[in-house]
Amino acid sequence: MKAWLVTWEWGNDAAAVDGRILCGHNPWLHARIVSEFKVQSDDNTGLETISWKEPDAYKPGDEGPIKTSNGPLRQIVWRIDGPLSSESIWDRAKRTFKPGWGPGESPPRRLG
């Protein structure tokens, strides 16, 4: 399957922000048409895996584009339960998930 994929990229954790981004250069939005787009959910671990193949790279040639490399395969894994962004469940200082949010753990239940 081919799909448009838009990801939120940044150079390092110093550029990470909570909430939305409207524009910017670090972090930035990266949109491209990808192939082999797949979403797999694992109810036992609570994880979802999204995988795709990036576009091949080309350079200009005298008789048209010349392929320089195959597009790499990529994937992202995150929790099915909880927020779409891991920012609120990730402890940047300890570089690990907050208690209850790691793989195989159960998120805390809300009371009320």
DSSP file (Angstrom, degrees, kcal/mol; ACC not computed):
  #  RESIDUE AA STRUCTURE BP1 BP2  ACC     N-H-->O    O-->H-N    N-H-->O    O-->H-N    TCO  KAPPA ALPHA  PHI   PSI    X-CA   Y-CA   Z-CA
    1    1 A M              0   0    0      0, 0.0    36,-1.7     0, 0.0     2,-0.4   0.000 360.0 360.0 360.0 139.1    0.0    0.0    0.0
    2    2 A K        +     0   0    0     33,-0.2     2,-0.3    34,-0.1    33,-0.2  -0.833 360.0 163.3-101.5 145.1    1.2    3.5   -0.7
    3    3 A A  E     -A   34   0A   0     31,-1.9    31,-2.8    -2,-0.4     2,-0.5  -0.989  42.7-105.5-154.2 156.0    0.4    6.3    1.7
    4    4 A W  E     -A   33   0A   0     -2,-0.3     2,-0.5    29,-0.2    29,-0.2  -0.776  38.0-163.8 -81.5 130.7    1.4    9.8    2.6
    5    5 A L  E     -A   32   0A   0     27,-2.6    27,-1.6    -2,-0.5     2,-0.5  -0.979   8.8-172.3-119.8 126.2    3.4    9.7    5.9
    6    6 A V  E     +A   31   0A   0     -2,-0.5     2,-0.3    25,-0.2    25,-0.2  -0.978  11.1 179.7-118.0 121.0    3.9   12.8    7.9
    7    7 A T  E     -A   30   0A   0     23,-1.9    23,-2.2    -2,-0.5     2,-0.7  -0.872  29.1-125.6-121.2 155.3    6.3   12.5   10.9
    8    8 A W  E     -A   29   0A   0     -2,-0.3     2,-0.3    21,-0.2    21,-0.2  -0.888  37.1-174.9-101.3 113.8    7.5   15.0   13.5
    9    9 A E  E     +A   28   0A   0     19,-3.2    19,-2.8    -2,-0.7     2,-0.3  -0.777  11.7 174.3-113.5 151.6   11.3   15.0   13.5
   10   10 A W        -     0   0    0     -2,-0.3     3,-0.1    17,-0.3    16,-0.1  -0.985  35.6-124.3-151.5 159.9   13.9   16.8   15.7
   11   11 A G  S    S-     0   0    0     -2,-0.3     2,-0.3     1,-0.2    -1,-0.1   0.819  85.2 -19.2 -74.6 -33.1   17.6   16.8   16.0
   12   12 A N  S >  S-     0   0    0      1,-0.0     3,-1.9     0, 0.0     4,-0.3  -0.963  76.4 -82.5-164.5 174.4   17.8   15.9   19.7
   13   13 A D  G >  S+     0   0    0      1,-0.3     3,-1.3    -2,-0.3    79,-0.0   0.719 115.1  72.9 -62.9 -21.4   15.8   15.9   23.0
   14   14 A A  G 3  S+     0   0    0      1,-0.3    -1,-0.3     3,-0.0     0, 0.0   0.762  98.2  49.2 -64.1 -22.6   16.5   19.6   23.6
   15   15 A A  G <  S+     0   0    0     -3,-1.9    -1,-0.3     2,-0.1    -2,-0.2   0.458  83.4 118.2 -95.3  -1.9   14.1   20.4   20.7
   16   16 A A    <   -     0   0    0     -3,-1.3     2,-0.3    -4,-0.3    -6,-0.0  -0.409  42.3-175.8 -67.7 139.6   11.2   18.2   22.0
   17   17 A V        -     0   0    0      2,-0.1     2,-0.2    -2,-0.1    70,-0.1  -0.948  24.1-120.2-134.2 154.9    8.0   20.0   22.9
   18   18 A D  S    S+     0   0    0     -2,-0.3     2,-0.0    69,-0.1     0, 0.0  -0.585  77.1   9.6 -84.4 155.5    4.6   19.1   24.4
   19   19 A G  S    S-     0   0    0     -2,-0.2    -2,-0.1     2,-0.0     2,-0.1  -0.297 104.0 -18.7  79.2-158.8    1.5   19.8   22.4
   20   20 A R        -     0   0    0     -2,-0.0     2,-0.4     2,-0.0    -2,-0.0  -0.351  46.1-144.7 -87.5 164.0    1.1   20.8   18.7
   21   21 A I        -     0   0    0      1,-0.1     3,-0.1    -2,-0.1    -2,-0.0  -0.998  12.5-178.2-124.0 131.7    3.5   22.3   16.2
   22   22 A L        -     0   0    0      1,-0.4     2,-0.3    -2,-0.4    -1,-0.1   0.792  69.8 -29.6 -97.1 -35.5    2.3   24.7   13.6
   23   23 A C  S    S+     0   0    0      4,-0.0    -1,-0.4     5,-0.0     2,-0.3  -0.949  74.0 127.0-165.5 174.0    5.6   25.4   11.8
   24   24 A G        -     0   0    0     -2,-0.3     5,-0.3    -3,-0.1    -3,-0.0  -0.847  51.4-115.2 151.4 175.0    9.3   25.4   12.6
   25   25 A H  S    S+     0   0    0     -2,-0.3     3,-0.2     1,-0.2    -1,-0.1   0.555  96.6  52.4-120.2 -13.4   12.7   24.1   11.6
   26   26 A N  S    S+     0   0    0      1,-0.7    -1,-0.2   -16,-0.1     2,-0.2  -0.553 119.2  26.2-160.8  94.0   13.6   22.0   14.7
   27   27 A P  S    S+     0   0    0      0, 0.0    -1,-0.7     0, 0.0     2,-0.3   0.401  99.6 176.1 -77.5 168.2   11.4   20.1   15.3
   28   28 A W  E     -A    9   0A   0    -19,-2.8   -19,-3.2    -3,-0.2     2,-0.4  -0.928  31.4-114.6-139.1 162.5   10.0   19.9   11.8
   29   29 A L  E     -A    8   0A   0     -5,-0.3     2,-0.5    -2,-0.3   -21,-0.2  -0.834  24.1-162.7 -98.5 139.2    7.4   18.0    9.8
   30   30 A H  E     -A    7   0A   0    -23,-2.2   -23,-1.9    -2,-0.4     2,-0.4  -0.965   8.2-175.4-125.6 111.9    8.5   15.6    7.1
   31   31 A A  E     +A    6   0A   0     -2,-0.5     2,-0.3   -25,-0.2   -25,-0.2  -0.909  16.0 145.6-111.6 135.0    5.9   14.5    4.5
   32   32 A R  E     -A    5   0A   0    -27,-1.6   -27,-2.6    -2,-0.4     2,-0.5  -0.982  50.1-103.0-159.5 158.4    6.6   11.9    1.8
   33   33 A I  E     -A    4   0A   0     -2,-0.3     2,-0.2   -29,-0.2   -29,-0.2  -0.779  45.3-175.6 -86.9 125.6    4.9    9.2   -0.2
   34   34 A V  E     -A    3   0A   0    -31,-2.8   -31,-1.9    -2,-0.5     2,-0.3  -0.736  12.7-145.2-117.2 166.0    6.0    5.8    1.2
   35   35 A S  E    S+B   53   0B   0     18,-2.0    18,-3.0    -2,-0.2   -33,-0.2  -0.769  74.1  36.8-123.7 172.6    5.3    2.2    0.2
   36   36 A E  E    S+     0   0B   0     -2,-0.3     2,-0.4   -35,-0.2    -1,-0.2   0.845  74.6 179.1  53.7  38.0    4.8   -1.1    2.1
   37   37 A F  E     +     0   0B   0    -36,-1.7     2,-0.3    -3,-0.2    15,-0.2  -0.588   3.7 171.3 -75.0 123.4    2.9    0.8    4.8
   38   38 A K  E     -B   51   0B   0     13,-2.6    13,-2.4    -2,-0.4     2,-0.4  -0.988  24.1-161.5-137.1 143.8    1.7   -1.6    7.6
   39   39 A V  E     -B   50   0B   0     -2,-0.3     2,-0.4    11,-0.2    11,-0.2  -0.995  14.2-178.5-124.1 124.7    0.2   -1.2   11.0
   40   40 A Q  E     -B   49   0B   0      9,-2.8     9,-3.2    -2,-0.4     2,-0.4  -0.988   8.0-160.8-125.8 131.5    0.3   -4.2   13.4
   41   41 A S  E     -B   48   0B   0     -2,-0.4     2,-0.5     7,-0.2     7,-0.2  -0.892   5.1-161.8-112.1 141.7   -1.2   -4.3   16.9
   42   42 A D  E  >> -B   47   0B   0      5,-2.6     4,-2.1    -2,-0.4     5,-1.0  -0.921   3.0-171.9-122.5 102.9   -0.3   -6.7   19.7
   43   43 A D  T  45S+     0   0    0     -2,-0.5    -1,-0.1     1,-0.2     5,-0.0   0.766  83.7  60.7 -65.8 -25.7   -3.0   -6.8   22.4
   44   44 A N  T  45S+     0   0    0      1,-0.2    -1,-0.2     3,-0.1    -2,-0.0   0.896 118.5  25.9 -69.5 -40.3   -0.7   -8.9   24.7
   45   45 A T  T  45S-     0   0    0     -3,-0.3    59,-1.1     2,-0.2    -2,-0.2   0.628 100.8-126.8 -96.9 -15.6    2.1   -6.4   24.9
   46   46 A G  T  <5 +     0   0    0     -4,-2.1    34,-3.3     1,-0.3    35,-0.5   0.697  66.2 131.6  76.3  18.4   -0.1   -3.3   24.3
   47   47 A L  E   < -BC  42  79B   0     -5,-1.0    -5,-2.6    32,-0.3     2,-0.4  -0.796  43.9-157.8-108.8 149.0    2.3   -2.2   21.5
   48   48 A E  E     -BC  41  78B   0     30,-3.2    30,-2.2    -2,-0.3     2,-0.5  -0.983   8.2-157.2-121.5 135.1    1.5   -1.0   18.0
   49   49 A T  E     -BC  40  77B   0     -9,-3.2    -9,-2.8    -2,-0.4     2,-0.5  -0.957   6.0-170.6-116.2 126.0    4.1   -1.2   15.2
   50   50 A I  E     +BC  39  76B   0     26,-2.8    26,-2.5    -2,-0.5     2,-0.3  -0.971  13.4 178.5-113.5 126.6    4.0    1.0   12.1
   51   51 A S  E     +BC  38  75B   0    -13,-2.4   -13,-2.6    -2,-0.5     2,-0.3  -0.923   5.8 159.7-129.1 154.6    6.4    0.1    9.3
   52   52 A W  E     - C   0  74B   0     22,-2.1    22,-3.1    -2,-0.3     2,-0.5  -0.978  36.7-113.1-162.0 165.4    7.1    1.5    5.9
   53   53 A K  E     -BC  35  73B   0    -18,-3.0   -18,-2.0    -2,-0.3    20,-0.2  -0.953  32.1-134.6-109.8 125.0    9.6    1.7    3.0
   54   54 A E        -     0   0    0     18,-2.9    17,-0.2    -2,-0.5   -20,-0.1  -0.316  36.9 -86.0 -70.0 159.0   11.1    5.2    2.4
   55   55 A P        -     0   0    0      0, 0.0    -1,-0.1     0, 0.0   -21,-0.1  -0.310  47.6-102.3 -64.3 150.9   11.3    6.4   -1.3
   56   56 A D        -     0   0    0     15,-0.2     2,-0.4    14,-0.1    14,-0.2  -0.357  37.9-116.1 -66.0 154.5   14.4    5.4   -3.3
   57   57 A A  E     -D   69   0C   0     12,-2.2    11,-2.9    -2,-0.0    12,-1.4  -0.786  35.2-178.0 -98.1 139.9   17.0    8.2   -3.7
   58   58 A Y  E     -D   67   0C   0     -2,-0.4     9,-0.2     9,-0.3     0, 0.0  -0.899  13.8-158.0-131.5 159.8   17.9    9.5   -7.2
   59   59 A K  E     -D   66   0C   0      7,-2.3     7,-3.0    -2,-0.3     2,-0.1  -0.954  37.4 -90.0-132.5 157.0   20.2   12.1   -8.7
   60   60 A P        -     0   0    0      0, 0.0     2,-0.3     0, 0.0     3,-0.0  -0.385  46.0-175.9 -66.6 141.8   20.0   13.9  -12.0
   61   61 A G    >   -     0   0    0      3,-0.2     3,-1.4    -2,-0.1     5,-0.0  -0.878  40.2-105.5-130.9 166.1   21.6   12.3  -15.0
   62   62 A D  T 3  S+     0   0    0     -2,-0.3    -1,-0.1     1,-0.3     0, 0.0   0.836 123.0  33.4 -60.7 -33.7   22.1   13.2  -18.7
   63   63 A E  T 3  S-     0   0    0      1,-0.4    -1,-0.3    -3,-0.0     0, 0.0   0.083 133.3 -65.9-111.3  23.0   19.3   10.9  -19.8
   64   64 A G  S <  S-     0   0    0     -3,-1.4    -1,-0.4     2,-0.0    -3,-0.2  -0.660  85.6 -17.5 122.0-178.0   17.0   11.2  -16.7
   65   65 A P        -     0   0    0      0, 0.0     2,-0.5     0, 0.0    -7,-0.0  -0.264  53.8-150.8 -63.1 144.1   17.1   10.4  -13.0
   66   66 A I  E     -D   59   0C   0     -7,-3.0    -7,-2.3    -5,-0.0     2,-0.3  -0.976  18.5-123.5-117.4 126.3   19.7    7.8  -11.8
   67   67 A K  E     +D   58   0C   0     -2,-0.5    -9,-0.3    -9,-0.2     3,-0.1  -0.526  29.2 177.5 -70.2 127.5   18.9    5.7   -8.8
   68   68 A T  E     -     0   0C   0    -11,-2.9     2,-0.3     1,-0.4   -10,-0.2   0.705  62.5  -4.8-103.9 -26.7   21.6    6.1   -6.1
   69   69 A S  E     -D   57   0C   0    -12,-1.4   -12,-2.2     3,-0.0    -1,-0.4  -0.981  69.4-103.2-163.1 154.6   20.2    3.9   -3.3
   70   70 A N        -     0   0    0     -2,-0.3   -14,-0.1   -14,-0.2   -16,-0.1  -0.546  48.8-101.6 -75.6 144.6   17.2    1.9   -2.3
   71   71 A G        -     0   0    0    -17,-0.2   -15,-0.2    -2,-0.2    -1,-0.1  -0.470  41.9-117.9 -66.3 136.0   14.8    3.4    0.2
   72   72 A P        -     0   0    0      0, 0.0   -18,-2.9     0, 0.0     2,-0.4  -0.356  19.4-115.5 -74.6 155.4   15.4    2.1    3.7
   73   73 A L  E     -C   53   0B   0    -20,-0.2     2,-0.3    -2,-0.1   -20,-0.2  -0.753  39.2-174.6 -85.3 136.8   12.7    0.2    5.7
   74   74 A R  E     -C   52   0B   0    -22,-3.1   -22,-2.1    -2,-0.4     2,-0.3  -0.869   9.3-174.6-129.0 161.2   11.6    2.1    8.8
   75   75 A Q  E     -C   51   0B   0     -2,-0.3     2,-0.4   -24,-0.2   -24,-0.2  -0.988  12.4-158.0-155.1 154.3    9.4    1.4   11.8
   76   76 A I  E     -C   50   0B   0    -26,-2.5   -26,-2.8    -2,-0.3     2,-0.4  -0.994  10.5-163.5-129.1 136.6    8.0    3.1   14.9
   77   77 A V  E     +C   49   0B   0     -2,-0.4     2,-0.3   -28,-0.2   -28,-0.2  -0.986  20.9 152.4-122.0 131.0    6.7    1.2   18.0
   78   78 A W  E     -C   48   0B   0    -30,-2.2   -30,-3.2    -2,-0.4     2,-0.2  -0.944  46.8 -78.0-148.5 172.0    4.5    2.8   20.6
   79   79 A R  E     -C   47   0B   0     -2,-0.3   -32,-0.3   -32,-0.2   -33,-0.1  -0.475  23.4-150.6 -73.6 139.1    1.8    1.9   23.2
   80   80 A I  S    S+     0   0    0    -34,-3.3     2,-0.2    -2,-0.2    -1,-0.1   0.894  85.1  61.8 -72.6 -41.8   -1.7    1.3   22.0
   81   81 A D  S    S+     0   0    0    -35,-0.5    -2,-0.1    20,-0.0     0, 0.0  -0.533  97.6  21.9 -81.9 150.1   -3.1    2.6   25.3
   82   82 A G  S    S-     0   0    0     -2,-0.2     4,-0.1    25,-0.0    19,-0.0  -0.420 103.6  -9.6  95.4-167.4   -2.5    6.1   26.4
   83   83 A P        -     0   0    0      0, 0.0    -4,-0.1     0, 0.0     6,-0.0  -0.229  55.6-124.6 -70.6 155.2   -1.5    9.3   24.5
   84   84 A L  S    S+     0   0    0      2,-0.1     2,-0.4    -6,-0.0    -5,-0.0   0.854 100.8  59.4 -65.4 -34.3   -0.5    9.4   20.9
   85   85 A S  S >  S-     0   0    0      1,-0.1     3,-0.5    -7,-0.0     4,-0.2  -0.775  74.2-149.5 -94.8 139.9    2.7   11.1   21.9
   86   86 A S  G >> S+     0   0    0     -2,-0.4     3,-1.1     1,-0.2     4,-1.0   0.488  77.6  97.7 -82.9  -1.2    5.0    9.3   24.3
   87   87 A E  G >4 S+     0   0    0      1,-0.3     3,-0.6     2,-0.2    -1,-0.2   0.883  83.0  46.4 -55.0 -42.9    6.2   12.8   25.6
   88   88 A S  G <4 S+     0   0    0     -3,-0.5    -1,-0.3     1,-0.2    -2,-0.1   0.651 119.3  40.1 -79.0 -13.0    3.8   12.7   28.6
   89   89 A I  G <4 S+     0   0    0     -3,-1.1     9,-3.1    -4,-0.2     2,-0.5   0.354  99.1  88.9-112.6   4.3    4.7    9.1   29.5
   90   90 A W  E <<  -E   97   0D   0     -4,-1.0     2,-1.0    -3,-0.6     7,-0.2  -0.897  66.1-146.6-107.0 127.4    8.5    9.3   28.8
   91   91 A D  E  >> -E   96   0D   0      5,-3.1     4,-1.5    -2,-0.5     5,-1.4  -0.808  13.4-171.3 -91.9 101.7   10.9   10.5   31.5
   92   92 A R  T  45S+     0   0    0     -2,-1.0    -1,-0.2     1,-0.2   -79,-0.1   0.845  82.3  55.2 -66.1 -33.6   13.6   12.3   29.6
   93   93 A A  T  45S+     0   0    0      1,-0.2    -1,-0.2    -3,-0.1    -2,-0.1   0.907 119.2  32.1 -65.7 -41.1   15.9   12.7   32.6
   94   94 A K  T  45S-     0   0    0      2,-0.2    -1,-0.2    -3,-0.1    -2,-0.2   0.558 102.4-133.5 -91.4  -9.6   15.9    8.9   33.2
   95   95 A R  T  <5S+     0   0    0     -4,-1.5     2,-0.3     1,-0.2    -3,-0.2   0.906  71.7  93.4  55.4  47.3   15.6    8.1   29.5
   96   96 A T  E   <S-E   91   0D   0     -5,-1.4    -5,-3.1     6,-0.0    -1,-0.2  -0.956  84.5 -79.1-154.2 167.8   12.8    5.5   30.2
   97   97 A F  E     -E   90   0D   0     -2,-0.3    -7,-0.3    -7,-0.2     5,-0.2  -0.420  52.7-104.6 -69.4 149.5    9.1    5.2   30.4
   98   98 A K    >   -     0   0    0     -9,-3.1     3,-2.2     1,-0.2     4,-0.4  -0.346  60.0 -67.0 -67.0 157.8    7.4    6.5   33.5
   99   99 A P  T 3  S+     0   0    0      0, 0.0    -1,-0.2     0, 0.0    -3,-0.0  -0.190 123.6  16.2 -52.9 132.0    6.1    3.8   36.0
  100  100 A G  T 3  S+     0   0    0      7,-0.1    -2,-0.1    -3,-0.1     4,-0.1   0.278 110.0  80.8  91.5  -9.7    3.3    1.7   34.5
  101  101 A W    <   +     0   0    0     -3,-2.2     3,-0.1   -12,-0.1    -3,-0.1   0.471  63.8 103.5-110.0  -3.2    3.8    2.8   30.9
  102  102 A G  S >  S-     0   0    0     -4,-0.4     3,-2.2     1,-0.2   -12,-0.0  -0.267  89.3 -70.0 -73.8 165.7    6.7    0.6   29.7
  103  103 A P  T 3  S+     0   0    0      0, 0.0    -1,-0.2     0, 0.0   -57,-0.1  -0.316 124.2  15.5 -55.6 133.3    6.2   -2.5   27.5
  104  104 A G  T 3  S+     0   0    0    -59,-1.1     2,-0.2     1,-0.3   -58,-0.1   0.357 104.7 110.8  83.1  -6.0    4.4   -5.2   29.4
  105  105 A E    <   -     0   0    0     -3,-2.2    -1,-0.3   -60,-0.2     0, 0.0  -0.642  67.4-122.9 -97.2 158.4    3.3   -2.8   32.2
  106  106 A S        -     0   0    0     -2,-0.2    -4,-0.1    -3,-0.1     3,-0.1  -0.867  26.7-119.7-100.8 132.3   -0.3   -1.7   32.8
  107  107 A P        -     0   0    0      0, 0.0    -7,-0.1     0, 0.0    -6,-0.1  -0.338  40.7 -90.9 -66.3 151.8   -1.0    2.0   32.8
  108  108 A P        -     0   0    0      0, 0.0     2,-0.3     0, 0.0    -8,-0.0  -0.318  43.2-119.1 -62.6 144.2   -2.4    3.5   36.0
  109  109 A R        -     0   0    0     -3,-0.1     2,-0.3     1,-0.0    -3,-0.0  -0.638  21.6-122.9 -86.3 142.4   -6.2    3.5   36.2
  110  110 A R        -     0   0    0     -2,-0.3     2,-0.4     2,-0.0    -1,-0.0  -0.659  22.7-139.1 -82.9 137.5   -8.0    6.8   36.6
  111  111 A L              0   0    0     -2,-0.3    -1,-0.0     1,-0.2     0, 0.0  -0.766 360.0 360.0 -95.9 141.4  -10.3    7.1   39.6
  112  112 A G              0   0    0     -2,-0.4    -1,-0.2     0, 0.0    -2,-0.0   0.453 360.0 360.0  95.1 360.0  -13.7    8.8   39.3
